[in-house]
Amino acid sequence: NIEGHQAGIRETCDGVAKDVLGPGTHFFQPFCSEVYVYHVGTQLFTMKGDGKAVAEGQTPAGDEPCLKVKIKGGQEACLDIRTEYEIDRRNLPDLHKAVKDQYEQVIIRQAVIRATKNRATVMIADAIYADETQVALEKAVEDELLKDDDLKRAGIIIHSFIIEGVH
């Protein structure tokens, strides 16, 4: 049973089927056939929480620790970030073959870290806390994510990138 915001990939003894299963009820012989269901609606990938909460293992469920970046002058900033994305159904068979359900850790997380560090490491400490500069940083990172080849190949569509806090 696949809901409206989901898509399915069928894996058989012969490999991964190229057809993406849409919403509805699908019947298969259980022998040598398994269906993997993916959320293809808008989703959130977050990295937030202070270093103390992370060290004590108290990061909120579903969240990763904040993104730590070294800024100009050698200081370290911890960014709480939120990235909104969705998966293009057409790319789901290839994504499933490559990383299965680990796409957030393997693809999105790496792209977000790479883009954020590329932009934030050239900033000075005072600037990273200023609202205007934060908005400019968000826009620059979002633009870089929209051009990211790894995300494009995986069929991951970025909708927004927001810095929710700086520590």
Buried (B, 14 or more C-beta within 10 A) or exposed (E): EBEEEBBBBBBEEEEBBEEBBEBEEEEEEEEEEEBBBBEBEEBBBBBBBBEEBBEEEEBEEEBBBBBBBEBEEEEEBBBBBBBBBBBBBEBBBBBBEBBBEEBBEBBBBBBBBBBBBEBBEEBEBEBBEEEEBBEBBBEBBBBBBBEBEEBBEBBBBBBEBBBEEBB
